[in-house]
Amino acid sequence: MNKRLTRLFLTYPFHSTKKEAAQKLLDFPLQFYSEDPNLLGESLKTPLLPEYTEEIAKGYRTLLKSFAHDNFNYLLDSTESTFVKKMSENWANYREQGYRAEIVGTQEDFEIYLMDDDVFHGAVLPYRNLNLPYKEYFRFRPPTSINANLFVYSGPRKRLPFRELQELDLKKISYTEDMENYSEKIRALLVYLNRFNISIRAIDFGIYTSLKLNILDSTGKLVEGNPDPFAKEFHCLRAEMLFPPPYWVDLLSFWRFGKFIKKQFPEIFEKFSIVDIDGYMDKNLPIKFPESSK
């Protein structure tokens, strides 16, 4: 059974599946038939600031469009790459079986809430393929915040001149998964990040909307979803935003390293990048420690 469907209510991804509707495509990225989020209680629903509402709604629309148009290239500039790859491979398998997706509902019908958040500081990179196994990090949790994580790289280290690191194309290395040839430089970069603590904030957004996917089989029969364009679904979309390193070290180093970070991660630098939906990636944490999903 899909482990996402056995999650406790009121924990990530904040779903409570309706008893009368059992999902058939258990490993599909989106969950169908979720309960009205009013059951969550007002204490767990914080209305989203207007300036972020459209950005998150646009990300959700694009994700649905990728399934309906069978083209996940739409997501490349706004969604974490390992998440895109896993969804694409999942949908390719369903397409081979004759399934297709269609979008129903109203484009502007959205209620969006801030459900929870996590913050990751230190020697952590937003490209998952570049982060090392968890055993090469120390992780600290400040007592003032249960959602904050500080990562300190503790593995083998060799200092390299920063000018050598400036030549790296981290996105290309991540996509090709060519860590073998760049391991030394990535480790040297993590040593710098021990000093220049960048921050990644991950936010869980609750989305209650009539805009949704229907999944049909090769005969056009509805397999998952609801053909009623006014019926609403609840989804949990997780997105990250990268912040520059603080300037407390020294202004010259801050400017130089901050400029490097902005160049390397333009799609997530001070704007959201989608990393998970409905618990499909089990939060898709940058560095996954085995004892907890946090």
Wavefront OBJ file of the C-alpha trace (Angstrom):
o trace
v 0.000 0.000 0.000
v 1.232 3.492 -0.796
v 2.800 4.801 2.409
v 1.446 8.271 1.665
v -2.074 6.995 2.264
v -1.224 5.771 5.749
v 0.009 9.125 7.055
v -1.537 10.400 10.257
v -4.080 13.146 9.780
v -2.705 16.642 10.520
v 0.854 15.631 9.627
v 2.586 16.085 6.292
v 1.086 16.038 3.678
v -2.055 17.011 5.662
v -4.457 14.701 3.835
v -7.427 12.790 5.120
v -8.710 10.546 2.341
v -12.458 10.174 1.972
v -13.621 6.719 2.989
v -16.027 6.403 0.081
v -13.360 6.970 -2.560
v -10.295 4.706 -2.663
v -7.513 5.748 -5.031
v -6.669 3.084 -7.612
v -3.395 4.460 -8.991
v -1.560 4.231 -5.670
v 1.835 5.432 -6.891
v 0.493 8.405 -8.869
v 2.166 11.689 -7.781
v -1.078 13.439 -6.828
v -3.547 12.225 -4.234
v -7.221 12.327 -5.135
v -10.339 12.458 -2.935
v -8.856 14.461 -0.062
v -11.103 15.964 2.602
v -12.178 19.578 2.890
v -9.263 21.429 4.580
v -11.735 23.093 6.951
v -11.366 19.877 8.939
v -7.772 20.882 9.638
v -8.896 23.602 12.001
v -8.081 27.291 11.816
v -4.947 26.907 13.945
v -3.257 24.963 11.118
v -4.311 27.243 8.273
v -2.510 30.543 7.742
v -3.733 32.495 4.698
v -0.942 33.104 2.211
v 0.326 36.603 1.526
v -1.126 37.951 -1.746
v 2.282 38.415 -3.380
v 2.964 34.658 -3.147
v -0.511 33.387 -3.980
v -0.197 33.757 -7.752
v 3.314 32.261 -7.807
v 2.134 29.098 -6.037
v -1.069 28.905 -8.092
v 1.005 29.215 -11.281
v 3.310 26.416 -10.127
v 0.322 24.154 -9.441
v -1.256 24.953 -12.836
v 2.032 24.186 -14.609
v 2.322 20.853 -12.833
v -1.159 19.823 -13.982
v -0.379 21.051 -17.503
v 2.702 18.816 -17.626
v 0.527 15.719 -17.178
v -2.268 16.868 -19.478
v 0.149 17.832 -22.290
v 2.532 14.947 -21.566
v 5.436 17.408 -21.462
v 7.452 17.831 -18.260
v 9.760 20.388 -19.841
v 7.241 22.966 -18.624
v 8.566 22.339 -15.113
v 12.312 22.596 -15.700
v 12.657 26.231 -14.591
v 10.341 26.036 -11.589
v 10.648 22.526 -10.146
v 13.439 20.510 -8.515
v 15.048 18.181 -11.069
v 14.853 14.834 -9.235
v 11.143 15.489 -8.601
v 10.576 16.231 -12.312
v 12.460 13.097 -13.325
v 10.496 10.824 -10.992
v 7.118 12.264 -12.068
v 8.052 12.020 -15.749
v 9.075 8.369 -15.437
v 5.945 7.590 -13.434
v 3.665 9.162 -16.028
v 5.539 7.519 -18.929
v 4.657 4.152 -17.392
v 0.961 5.089 -17.214
v 1.001 6.483 -20.750
v 2.337 3.155 -22.013
v -0.733 1.543 -20.449
v -3.016 3.915 -22.373
v -3.861 6.398 -19.615
v -4.226 10.110 -20.317
v -4.839 13.182 -18.165
v -7.182 16.112 -18.606
v -7.614 19.307 -16.606
v -11.046 20.304 -15.321
v -12.201 23.132 -13.088
v -11.683 26.870 -12.830
v -8.261 28.429 -13.393
v -8.690 31.131 -10.738
v -10.505 29.125 -8.054
v -7.854 28.884 -5.327
v -7.643 28.976 -1.561
v -3.974 28.731 -0.535
v -2.711 28.343 3.010
v 0.675 28.160 4.691
v 0.626 24.832 6.527
v 4.177 24.346 7.830
v 7.791 25.158 7.030
v 11.385 23.981 7.451
v 14.632 25.959 7.233
v 17.991 24.497 6.211
v 21.185 26.463 6.897
v 24.831 25.900 6.184
v 26.617 23.466 3.871
v 23.537 22.356 1.972
v 22.820 22.726 -1.744
v 19.387 22.886 -3.437
v 20.489 20.430 -6.150
v 19.903 17.056 -4.483
v 22.455 15.158 -6.559
v 25.250 17.386 -5.245
v 24.637 16.777 -1.554
v 26.695 14.016 0.011
v 25.449 11.112 2.180
v 24.135 12.260 5.547
v 27.056 10.621 7.384
v 29.331 13.380 6.070
v 27.419 16.102 7.912
v 26.786 17.198 11.438
v 23.227 18.375 11.923
v 22.197 20.785 14.644
v 18.741 21.956 15.601
v 18.623 25.293 17.420
v 16.520 24.989 20.595
v 14.625 28.129 19.596
v 13.125 26.531 16.472
v 12.014 22.926 15.965
v 11.867 23.476 12.183
v 15.422 24.800 11.695
v 18.328 22.577 10.670
v 22.000 23.615 10.511
v 24.233 21.370 8.397
v 28.008 21.412 8.834
v 30.083 19.459 6.335
v 32.403 17.135 8.274
v 33.824 14.903 5.534
v 37.217 14.904 3.802
v 38.240 18.399 2.849
v 40.748 20.134 0.659
v 40.813 23.880 0.289
v 40.825 25.198 -3.255
v 41.079 28.787 -4.494
v 37.618 30.221 -4.870
v 38.350 31.169 -8.488
v 38.469 27.454 -9.355
v 34.997 26.964 -7.904
v 33.591 29.931 -9.815
v 34.093 27.963 -13.037
v 31.731 25.195 -11.909
v 28.369 24.665 -13.601
v 26.505 23.090 -10.691
v 23.254 22.645 -12.601
v 24.976 20.726 -15.390
v 26.849 18.540 -12.877
v 23.572 17.816 -11.103
v 21.711 16.856 -14.280
v 24.526 14.601 -15.512
v 25.042 13.212 -11.983
v 28.786 13.428 -12.651
v 29.887 13.647 -9.029
v 32.828 11.290 -9.576
v 34.743 13.871 -11.622
v 33.764 16.838 -9.468
v 33.770 15.360 -5.972
v 36.869 17.247 -4.831
v 35.518 20.615 -5.947
v 32.061 19.982 -4.500
v 33.657 19.135 -1.166
v 35.750 22.307 -1.358
v 32.563 24.271 -2.002
v 30.924 22.713 1.064
v 33.901 23.874 3.137
v 33.145 27.428 1.997
v 29.490 26.893 2.840
v 30.455 25.979 6.388
v 31.526 29.609 6.651
v 28.986 31.300 4.396
v 25.754 29.765 5.640
v 23.197 29.980 2.853
v 19.605 29.283 3.815
v 16.872 27.267 2.121
v 13.334 27.733 3.373
v 10.840 24.995 2.484
v 7.139 25.787 2.874
v 4.165 23.421 2.743
v 1.256 25.124 0.982
v -2.273 23.817 1.316
v -4.203 24.295 -1.932
v -8.002 23.950 -2.042
v -9.217 24.300 -5.608
v -11.626 23.063 -8.256
v -8.755 23.020 -10.787
v -7.709 19.380 -10.903
v -6.643 16.389 -12.962
v -8.841 13.591 -14.185
v -7.173 10.366 -15.291
v -8.839 8.380 -18.084
v -8.048 4.971 -19.541
v -7.601 4.091 -23.221
v -11.376 3.866 -23.715
v -12.011 7.297 -22.204
v -13.402 5.878 -18.958
v -12.706 7.922 -15.825
v -10.219 6.070 -13.591
v -9.333 8.781 -11.045
v -10.749 12.203 -10.323
v -14.089 13.976 -10.420
v -15.730 15.191 -13.647
v -17.686 17.871 -11.747
v -15.851 21.143 -12.634
v -17.039 22.731 -9.375
v -15.921 19.921 -7.053
v -12.854 20.890 -5.027
v -9.751 18.942 -4.041
v -7.112 19.576 -1.404
v -3.414 19.255 -2.304
v -0.212 19.938 -0.413
v 2.480 21.568 -2.532
v 5.961 21.926 -1.035
v 8.248 24.639 -2.416
v 11.683 26.001 -1.560
v 13.334 29.388 -1.726
v 17.090 30.023 -1.504
v 18.427 33.021 0.387
v 21.928 34.512 0.025
v 24.594 34.044 2.707
v 24.549 36.595 5.518
v 26.991 39.481 5.426
v 28.415 39.025 8.910
v 31.704 37.487 7.667
v 32.993 40.454 5.685
v 31.370 42.570 3.021
v 33.790 41.758 0.199
v 33.558 37.985 0.701
v 29.777 38.236 1.117
v 29.398 40.136 -2.156
v 31.629 37.708 -4.056
v 30.065 34.535 -2.671
v 26.519 35.909 -2.817
v 27.019 36.734 -6.496
v 28.276 33.175 -7.086
v 25.223 31.626 -5.379
v 22.810 33.800 -7.358
v 24.494 32.801 -10.627
v 24.499 29.081 -9.778
v 20.875 28.819 -8.606
v 18.850 31.443 -10.537
v 15.645 29.368 -10.616
v 15.429 29.200 -6.813
v 17.264 32.343 -5.679
v 14.678 34.336 -3.707
v 11.820 32.675 -5.608
v 9.999 29.390 -5.135
v 10.912 26.048 -6.675
v 8.474 23.128 -6.272
v 10.027 20.066 -4.609
v 7.037 17.827 -3.768
v 3.282 17.428 -4.000
v 1.008 15.356 -1.760
v 3.963 13.603 -0.127
v 5.027 11.875 -3.349
v 8.725 12.596 -2.614
v 8.307 12.259 1.163
v 9.227 15.968 1.507
v 12.243 15.661 -0.843
v 14.621 16.990 1.798
v 17.995 18.324 0.558
v 19.808 15.948 2.940
v 17.811 12.990 4.212
v 18.599 11.629 7.661
v 17.172 8.117 8.161
v 15.713 8.465 11.632
v 13.098 11.082 10.715
v 11.426 12.769 7.785
v 12.249 16.116 9.381
l 1 2 3 4 5 6 7 8 9 10 11 12 13 14 15 16 17 18 19 20 21 22 23 24 25 26 27 28 29 30 31 32 33 34 35 36 37 38 39 40 41 42 43 44 45 46 47 48 49 50 51 52 53 54 55 56 57 58 59 60 61 62 63 64 65 66 67 68 69 70 71 72 73 74 75 76 77 78 79 80 81 82 83 84 85 86 87 88 89 90 91 92 93 94 95 96 97 98 99 100 101 102 103 104 105 106 107 108 109 110 111 112 113 114 115 116 117 118 119 120 121 122 123 124 125 126 127 128 129 130 131 132 133 134 135 136 137 138 139 140 141 142 143 144 145 146 147 148 149 150 151 152 153 154 155 156 157 158 159 160 161 162 163 164 165 166 167 168 169 170 171 172 173 174 175 176 177 178 179 180 181 182 183 184 185 186 187 188 189 190 191 192 193 194 195 196 197 198 199 200 201 202 203 204 205 206 207 208 209 210 211 212 213 214 215 216 217 218 219 220 221 222 223 224 225 226 227 228 229 230 231 232 233 234 235 236 237 238 239 240 241 242 243 244 245 246 247 248 249 250 251 252 253 254 255 256 257 258 259 260 261 262 263 264 265 266 267 268 269 270 271 272 273 274 275 276 277 278 279 280 281 282 283 284 285 286 287 288 289 290 291 292 293 294
